[in-house]
Amino acid sequence: MAAVLDSVRAFFAQNAFTIDTENPGDVVARENLLDLAMGPNRRRKSSETLRRDRVPAEGLALVARDADGHVIGTVRLWNVEAGVGRDGVPVEALMLGPLAVDGGHEGKGIGGALMRAAIGEAKSRGHGAILLVGDAPYYERFGFFAVKARHLVMPGPFERDRFLALELKDGWLDGAAGMLVASGRKLAMPRLRRAA
């Protein structure tokens, strides 16, 4: 496990929750949590277009667990191309979302812990920037600002002032312009058997 996650786990263990890498056994709990937190229209958002039929970026699907090991928070990051740079080459980046915390555990710093862990892990893995759509007053404390995403657009409707970016490497998004495009690994779809 990465050193960043280990230090976050140790710090938050005393606060009755831990941050961990998501595992296959977390899928049902994560999806139920997202349905409750985001509502029935969560799959209609523009950012969902970038996640559909993709797997999260390597090592960047995190959960918060309570003392009994139950999933009480989630955040995932996805590989995207953030338009093209001045040299005409696609700019690799990450798209964060969704971030959600179980309503019964709000106000305990879980969302902030998930954000810090996700940012730290993305940086330690060498990524250059993270983009997201969210409330600027909340995400600005983590270093996300609309100005860094001003020449980029989402694939569908979005609110410009909620489209934010954080550079993990200085100048990573300088000159980046255009549409965000999913670039991560595709979800393996099971093959259907044909009737004979």
Residue frames relative to the residue before (quaternion, step in Angstrom):
aa qw qx qy qz dx dy dz
M 1.0000 0.0000 0.0000 0.0000 0.00 0.00 0.00
A 0.5597 -0.6318 0.4293 0.3214 3.55 -1.03 0.81
A 0.6073 -0.5930 0.4030 0.3421 3.54 -1.12 0.76
V 0.6060 0.5658 -0.3574 0.4301 3.60 1.04 -0.73
L 0.6865 0.4700 -0.2880 0.4742 3.58 0.85 -0.93
D 0.6301 0.5444 -0.3405 0.4366 3.59 1.00 -0.77
S 0.6812 0.4763 -0.3015 0.4670 3.61 0.91 -0.83
V 0.6365 0.5084 -0.3309 0.4763 3.60 1.04 -0.74
R 0.6263 0.5408 -0.3338 0.4515 3.60 0.99 -0.83
A 0.6750 0.5048 -0.3018 0.4456 3.59 0.83 -0.97
F 0.6662 0.5120 -0.3026 0.4500 3.58 0.93 -0.88
F 0.7767 0.3792 -0.1964 0.4630 3.57 0.83 -0.97
A 0.4546 0.6744 -0.4612 0.3548 3.60 1.23 -0.09
Q 0.6583 0.5125 -0.3101 0.4559 3.57 1.06 -0.71
N 0.6869 0.4578 -0.2777 0.4915 3.60 1.24 -0.31
A 0.5852 -0.6462 0.3274 0.3644 3.57 1.23 0.58
F 0.7312 0.2688 -0.2815 0.5602 3.58 1.11 0.58
T 0.1910 -0.7610 0.6099 0.1120 3.53 -1.25 0.50
I 0.3428 -0.6858 0.5986 0.2319 3.52 -1.30 0.44
D 0.0233 0.8099 -0.5799 0.0853 3.55 -0.82 1.04
T 0.5567 -0.5516 0.4851 0.3878 3.53 -1.32 0.22
E 0.5044 -0.6469 0.4820 0.3078 3.55 -0.97 0.87
N 0.1138 -0.7750 0.6164 0.0805 3.58 -1.12 0.67
P 0.7124 -0.4762 0.2889 0.4269 3.63 -1.18 0.36
G 0.6368 0.5427 -0.3305 0.4367 3.60 1.09 -0.57
D 0.6240 0.5619 -0.3263 0.4340 3.60 1.28 -0.22
V 0.4509 0.7461 -0.4270 0.2403 3.60 1.22 -0.37
V 0.6941 0.4686 -0.2964 0.4591 3.62 0.73 -0.99
A 0.6654 0.4954 -0.3060 0.4671 3.60 0.89 -0.90
R 0.6429 0.5205 -0.3245 0.4587 3.60 0.98 -0.83
E 0.6834 0.4873 -0.2923 0.4583 3.58 0.83 -0.96
N 0.6381 0.5094 -0.3278 0.4753 3.61 0.99 -0.75
L 0.6399 0.5186 -0.3195 0.4685 3.58 0.98 -0.85
L 0.6755 0.4878 -0.2991 0.4650 3.61 0.88 -0.89
D 0.6219 0.5327 -0.3450 0.4588 3.60 1.00 -0.73
L 0.6804 0.4808 -0.2865 0.4731 3.58 0.93 -0.88
A 0.7278 0.4563 -0.2473 0.4482 3.59 0.85 -0.98
M 0.7904 0.3526 -0.1592 0.4750 3.58 0.93 -0.89
G 0.4705 -0.7007 0.4284 0.3225 3.57 1.20 -0.31
P 0.7220 -0.4936 0.2973 0.3830 3.53 -1.32 0.25
N 0.6924 0.4829 -0.2833 0.4551 3.62 1.15 -0.44
R 0.3514 0.7860 -0.4692 0.1962 3.60 1.23 0.08
R 0.6894 0.4866 -0.2917 0.4504 3.60 1.04 -0.63
R 0.6173 0.5542 -0.3410 0.4422 3.60 1.28 -0.03
K 0.4955 0.6788 -0.4203 0.3420 3.59 1.26 -0.11
S 0.6248 -0.5602 0.3941 0.3748 3.57 -1.17 0.61
S 0.6443 0.5311 -0.3339 0.4375 3.59 0.97 -0.77
E 0.5791 0.5840 -0.3767 0.4262 3.59 1.15 -0.51
T 0.5560 0.6045 -0.3820 0.4237 3.59 1.15 -0.57
L 0.6898 0.4798 -0.2724 0.4687 3.58 1.04 -0.78
R 0.6995 0.4606 -0.2581 0.4815 3.59 1.21 -0.47
R 0.5359 0.6778 -0.3937 0.3136 3.57 1.12 -0.67
D 0.8604 0.0347 -0.0828 0.5017 3.54 -0.92 1.08
R 0.5822 0.5366 -0.3839 0.4751 3.60 1.16 0.62
V 0.3485 -0.6781 0.5901 0.2656 3.54 -1.31 0.26
P 0.5959 -0.5785 0.4040 0.3834 3.60 -1.09 0.59
A 0.6496 -0.4886 0.4047 0.4191 3.55 -1.29 0.34
E 0.6522 -0.5545 0.3610 0.3699 3.56 -1.08 0.78
G 0.8616 0.0834 -0.0973 0.4911 3.57 -0.80 1.10
L 0.6696 0.5232 -0.2840 0.4441 3.59 1.26 0.09
A 0.4959 0.5306 -0.4947 0.4773 3.54 0.95 1.03
L 0.0094 0.8391 -0.5371 0.0861 3.55 -0.27 1.33
V 0.1202 -0.7680 0.6238 0.0809 3.55 -1.22 0.55
A 0.3088 -0.6673 0.6337 0.2402 3.50 -1.37 0.36
R 0.1407 -0.7895 0.5949 0.0550 3.56 -0.97 0.90
D 0.4224 -0.6659 0.5439 0.2868 3.55 -1.11 0.68
A 0.7576 -0.3984 0.2660 0.4434 3.58 -1.30 0.01
D 0.6933 0.4494 -0.2719 0.4934 3.59 1.20 -0.48
G 0.5926 -0.6108 0.3484 0.3928 3.61 1.28 0.08
H 0.4767 0.6721 -0.4415 0.3551 3.60 1.27 0.11
V 0.4947 -0.6460 0.4969 0.3018 3.58 -1.10 0.74
I 0.0085 -0.8105 0.5842 -0.0430 3.56 -0.73 1.16
G 0.7848 0.1089 -0.0909 0.6033 3.56 1.30 0.06
T 0.0495 -0.8045 0.5919 0.0029 3.55 -1.18 0.57
V 0.0933 0.7404 -0.6653 0.0209 3.52 -1.28 0.56
R 0.0418 -0.7864 0.6164 0.0002 3.54 -1.08 0.80
L 0.1916 -0.7588 0.6122 0.1130 3.54 -1.20 0.63
W 0.2061 -0.8009 0.5611 0.0345 3.53 -1.05 0.93
N 0.4777 -0.6598 0.4998 0.2944 3.57 -1.07 0.74
V 0.0638 0.7743 -0.6260 0.0667 3.55 -0.98 0.96
E 0.3384 -0.6377 0.6274 0.2920 3.50 -1.39 0.13
A 0.2375 -0.7859 0.5614 0.1040 3.56 -0.69 1.15
G 0.7610 -0.3152 0.1656 0.5423 3.53 0.44 1.25
V 0.5216 -0.5899 0.4846 0.3809 3.54 -1.17 -0.64
G 0.4789 -0.6637 0.4992 0.2845 3.54 -1.22 0.55
R 0.7501 -0.3856 0.2869 0.4542 3.55 -1.32 -0.07
D 0.6835 0.4839 -0.2779 0.4706 3.56 1.17 -0.60
G 0.5507 -0.6434 0.3734 0.3785 3.59 1.31 0.09
V 0.5555 0.5923 -0.3867 0.4371 3.59 1.30 0.11
P 0.5405 -0.6205 0.4477 0.3498 3.64 -0.95 0.79
V 0.3303 -0.7306 0.5696 0.1808 3.57 -1.07 0.84
E 0.2987 -0.7648 0.5485 0.1581 3.57 -0.52 1.20
A 0.1077 0.7754 -0.6128 0.1078 3.57 -0.98 0.90
L 0.4094 -0.6627 0.5583 0.2854 3.53 -1.37 -0.16
M 0.2227 -0.7266 0.6311 0.1557 3.55 -1.22 0.60
L 0.2408 -0.7901 0.5522 0.1135 3.57 -0.69 1.10
G 0.5800 0.6057 -0.4422 0.3181 3.51 -1.02 0.80
P 0.6180 -0.2149 -0.7480 -0.1114 1.35 -2.17 1.05
L 0.3328 -0.6677 0.6263 0.2260 3.52 -1.37 0.41
A 0.1420 0.7951 -0.5773 0.1202 3.59 -0.74 1.00
V 0.1209 -0.7613 0.6350 0.0510 3.53 -1.21 0.73
D 0.5612 -0.5986 0.4613 0.3374 3.55 -1.03 0.86
G 0.5532 -0.6583 0.4111 0.3026 3.58 -0.87 1.01
G 0.6576 0.5198 -0.3092 0.4492 3.59 1.08 -0.62
H 0.7348 0.3800 -0.2165 0.5185 3.58 1.28 -0.19
E 0.3669 0.7357 -0.4948 0.2816 3.59 1.20 0.28
G 0.7673 0.3701 -0.2753 0.4455 3.54 -1.22 0.58
K 0.6036 0.5654 -0.3560 0.4351 3.60 1.25 0.16
G 0.5776 -0.6101 0.3700 0.3966 3.59 1.26 0.10
I 0.3764 0.7540 -0.4713 0.2601 3.58 1.25 0.21
G 0.6515 0.5112 -0.3217 0.4591 3.60 0.90 -0.86
G 0.6592 0.5038 -0.2996 0.4709 3.57 0.95 -0.86
A 0.6454 0.5150 -0.3166 0.4668 3.57 1.00 -0.82
L 0.6418 0.5112 -0.3215 0.4726 3.58 0.98 -0.81
M 0.6479 0.5164 -0.3160 0.4623 3.59 0.96 -0.85
R 0.6756 0.4881 -0.3050 0.4608 3.61 0.81 -0.94
A 0.6528 0.5073 -0.3145 0.4665 3.59 0.97 -0.83
A 0.6623 0.5088 -0.3068 0.4565 3.59 0.92 -0.91
I 0.6622 0.4940 -0.3036 0.4747 3.59 0.91 -0.91
G 0.6733 0.5037 -0.2990 0.4513 3.58 0.87 -0.93
E 0.6733 0.4885 -0.2955 0.4699 3.58 0.94 -0.88
A 0.6319 0.5221 -0.3335 0.4657 3.61 1.00 -0.79
K 0.6575 0.5042 -0.3056 0.4691 3.57 0.96 -0.87
S 0.6782 0.4936 -0.3023 0.4529 3.59 0.89 -0.89
R 0.6765 0.4663 -0.2876 0.4922 3.59 1.19 -0.46
G 0.5999 -0.6422 0.3257 0.3486 3.58 1.27 0.24
H 0.4077 0.7107 -0.4850 0.3056 3.61 1.20 0.27
G 0.4468 -0.7448 0.4504 0.2070 3.55 -1.14 0.72
A 0.8134 -0.0294 0.0565 0.5782 3.60 1.10 -0.62
I 0.1934 -0.7390 0.6346 0.1172 3.52 -1.32 0.52
L 0.1231 -0.7692 0.6243 0.0576 3.56 -1.03 0.89
L 0.0497 0.7897 -0.6111 0.0230 3.56 -1.23 0.45
V 0.2952 -0.6822 0.6254 0.2374 3.51 -1.37 0.20
G 0.3545 0.7349 -0.5072 0.2777 3.57 -0.55 1.14
D 0.7010 -0.4600 0.3487 0.4189 3.53 -1.37 -0.03
A 0.4537 -0.7271 0.4518 0.2477 3.56 -0.51 1.23
P 0.6553 0.5194 -0.3551 0.4180 3.67 0.78 -0.81
Y 0.6599 0.4871 -0.3114 0.4800 3.61 1.08 -0.63
Y 0.7757 0.4063 -0.2014 0.4390 3.58 0.72 -1.08
E 0.5264 0.6361 -0.4197 0.3771 3.63 1.17 -0.35
R 0.6188 0.5601 -0.3546 0.4215 3.62 1.04 -0.62
F 0.6752 0.4401 -0.2869 0.5178 3.59 1.28 -0.29
G 0.6348 -0.5680 0.3153 0.4184 3.60 1.31 0.06
F 0.5035 0.6446 -0.4269 0.3856 3.61 1.26 0.23
F 0.0547 0.7984 -0.5954 0.0716 3.57 -0.90 0.99
A 0.5741 -0.6188 0.4270 0.3245 3.56 -1.14 0.71
V 0.5864 0.6174 -0.3785 0.3629 3.61 1.00 -0.71
K 0.6613 0.5152 -0.3142 0.4456 3.62 1.01 -0.71
A 0.7292 0.3911 -0.2297 0.5123 3.62 1.20 -0.44
R 0.3497 0.8103 -0.4349 0.1790 3.59 1.27 0.04
H 0.7438 0.3729 -0.2270 0.5062 3.63 1.10 -0.54
L 0.6030 0.5359 -0.3501 0.4760 3.56 1.31 0.27
V 0.1433 -0.7843 0.5973 0.0869 3.58 -1.18 0.54
M 0.4510 -0.6638 0.5343 0.2657 3.52 -1.25 0.58
P 0.5065 -0.6432 0.4731 0.3255 3.62 -1.18 0.45
G 0.7604 0.2118 -0.1887 0.5842 3.56 0.41 1.22
P 0.7373 -0.4068 0.2776 0.4624 3.58 -1.25 -0.03
F 0.1489 0.7606 -0.6234 0.1034 3.57 -1.09 0.78
E 0.4399 -0.6675 0.5318 0.2795 3.53 -1.25 0.47
R 0.4916 -0.7104 0.4262 0.2683 3.56 -0.53 1.23
D 0.7114 0.4675 -0.2761 0.4462 3.62 0.85 -0.90
R 0.6707 0.4633 -0.2967 0.4975 3.61 1.29 -0.17
F 0.5750 0.5578 -0.3779 0.4641 3.59 1.30 -0.05
L 0.0085 0.8515 -0.5116 0.1150 3.53 -0.19 1.38
A 0.1202 -0.7915 0.5958 0.0649 3.55 -1.23 0.48
L 0.1416 -0.7346 0.6586 0.0809 3.50 -1.33 0.59
E 0.2490 -0.7475 0.5949 0.1592 3.58 -0.80 0.98
L 0.2684 -0.7496 0.5877 0.1439 3.56 -0.88 1.00
K 0.7224 0.2133 -0.1484 0.6408 3.53 1.34 -0.41
D 0.5220 -0.6713 0.4279 0.3064 3.59 -0.69 1.10
G 0.8473 0.1791 -0.1589 0.4740 3.53 -0.97 0.98
W 0.3516 0.7784 -0.4725 0.2172 3.61 1.26 0.04
L 0.7686 0.3542 -0.1837 0.5000 3.58 0.97 -0.85
D 0.3678 0.7315 -0.4987 0.2844 3.61 1.25 0.10
G 0.8347 0.1660 -0.1495 0.5033 3.56 -0.73 1.07
A 0.4943 0.6535 -0.4416 0.3655 3.61 1.24 -0.15
A 0.1148 0.7867 -0.5937 0.1245 3.56 -0.85 1.03
G 0.6330 0.5461 -0.4060 0.3692 3.53 -1.16 0.68
M 0.7203 -0.4495 0.3482 0.3973 3.51 -1.41 -0.22
L 0.4372 -0.6447 0.5577 0.2866 3.55 -1.12 0.73
V 0.0606 -0.7837 0.6180 -0.0134 3.54 -1.00 0.93
A 0.4933 -0.6442 0.4960 0.3093 3.58 -0.98 0.84
S 0.0270 -0.8190 0.5732 -0.0019 3.57 -0.92 0.86
G 0.5061 0.6806 -0.4062 0.3401 3.59 1.26 -0.04
R 0.7023 -0.4416 0.3485 0.4362 3.50 -1.38 0.12
K 0.4329 -0.6893 0.5203 0.2586 3.55 -1.09 0.76
L 0.5460 -0.5961 0.4925 0.3225 3.50 -1.22 0.66
A 0.4164 -0.6953 0.5219 0.2660 3.57 -0.87 0.93
M 0.1929 -0.7868 0.5796 0.0878 3.54 -0.67 1.12
P 0.4712 -0.6762 0.4737 0.3103 3.61 -0.86 0.85
R 0.4490 -0.6771 0.5143 0.2746 3.54 -1.06 0.77
L 0.3633 -0.7164 0.5551 0.2161 3.53 -1.00 0.84
R 0.3885 -0.7057 0.5418 0.2396 3.53 -1.01 0.80
R 0.3392 -0.7313 0.5565 0.2012 3.54 -0.99 0.83
A 0.4665 -0.6636 0.5088 0.2883 3.52 -1.06 0.78
A 0.4286 -0.7187 0.4894 0.2452 3.56 -0.96 0.85
